[in-house]
Each structure stands twice: as C-alpha cells, then as structure tokens.
C-alpha cells in the first residue's frame, strides 16, 4: 500500500550508502543496501539520513519489501508528520488506519507482535514533524523502545542531528549520484540525442550537476 501511495520510480538507480559512526559521525564506511535488512533482523535501530530527493523513501519501501519476502518481521510504514498530527500513540495510530481496520488489526495485536520481535516500524520523514510535536513524538519512541525490547525502529530524516542518538542507533547516509552515475542514468533513460544534449548542459554547469545528484530531479 505504501509503495502505491508514494509511487516507486519506473527505473531503479543504485545509490551509494554509507554507515556513519565515531565522534560527530565523522567516520564512514560504505555498506550495501541489503545490509539494512540484516541490521533490522539483528534488532538494530536505524536512522537513515540525507538530502531531499536522494532516495530515502524509496530505500525504505525496498527494505519493507525485503522483510515481507523474508518473513522475518512485519514492516509498518508510517508518515511521520501524519502520525504527529494525529496526537495518537504510534500503535493506536496504526490500528486506526483504514488498512488495519479492514484487516481487523488492533493495537493489542500490534503490541504482541512488537513484544515478540516480529514488528519493524518504518517512520518516514522525521524532519517534517512540526516543532510543537517533536518532543512528544520522541518521548513516544523512547517509551516504545523501553516497553518492547525486540521492536525494530527505522527513521528517515534530512539530518542526523534531528534525531541525535548516536550511541543507540546505526546511522546510514544516503548519498547522491556521482557524475559517473548521473551519466549512466541519463543514457539509460533517454534517447541518444536527448541524453547527449542534457549531458552537455550538465557538464558546463556545476550547480545543475549538484541538483541532479537526486534521481527524482533526473526523473523530472
């Protein structure tokens, strides 16, 4: 349902992903996208951060699909700002959604899954939560972690400082397309003449090249 609502890209562009760690997350090492599902299976909470349009939501949906295929955990995909505006607890919010009501999934059912290590909550767009709601939402997550020790949490946001818990979570940074990756994506998506024209323009304008690090910009 989340994939239908958000819309998956017509072409898959493989992006780079770094694990960030150390003081102020200054250290980094490249990781494979499949590593995200492995971390969740190992009960590691994750913050995925990066600039807008680089693929955080698409990555989240991809990992949700992996978990469904593996059958390791039940993934729940939430829009952070919609949950914050509801004023509800997270499990109550999920249980009140149309899909949950249609499937007769209750908050107590979700609680049992969380307690048994069978649930993974994917919270998309933490940076879009309004300031007046953030402390309440952060407290809600802290309470969930304390209550359900086996619950896996995955949060996306623009900047890791917006969710600063470096000792308790894994931080993964989604990186933009390199110039080489931009060239490959454009050539695969456009006819020869059109791709040549676009690449000539981008080669002359560093600002446009920077903007086109985003696959969503390239799709436009």
Secondary structure as GFF3:
##gff-version 3
##sequence-region A 1 220
A	DSSP	alpha_helix	2	6	.	.	.	ID=ss1
A	DSSP	beta_strand	17	21	.	.	.	ID=ss2
A	DSSP	three_ten_helix	23	25	.	.	.	ID=ss3
A	DSSP	beta_strand	27	31	.	.	.	ID=ss4
A	DSSP	alpha_helix	34	41	.	.	.	ID=ss5
A	DSSP	beta_strand	46	49	.	.	.	ID=ss6
A	DSSP	alpha_helix	56	70	.	.	.	ID=ss7
A	DSSP	beta_strand	74	79	.	.	.	ID=ss8
A	DSSP	alpha_helix	80	86	.	.	.	ID=ss9
A	DSSP	alpha_helix	90	95	.	.	.	ID=ss10
A	DSSP	alpha_helix	98	102	.	.	.	ID=ss11
A	DSSP	alpha_helix	107	115	.	.	.	ID=ss12
A	DSSP	beta_strand	119	124	.	.	.	ID=ss13
A	DSSP	three_ten_helix	126	128	.	.	.	ID=ss14
A	DSSP	alpha_helix	131	147	.	.	.	ID=ss15
A	DSSP	beta_strand	152	157	.	.	.	ID=ss16
A	DSSP	three_ten_helix	160	163	.	.	.	ID=ss17
A	DSSP	beta_strand	170	174	.	.	.	ID=ss18
A	DSSP	alpha_helix	179	189	.	.	.	ID=ss19
A	DSSP	alpha_helix	192	204	.	.	.	ID=ss20
A	DSSP	alpha_helix	206	211	.	.	.	ID=ss21
A	DSSP	alpha_helix	215	219	.	.	.	ID=ss22
###
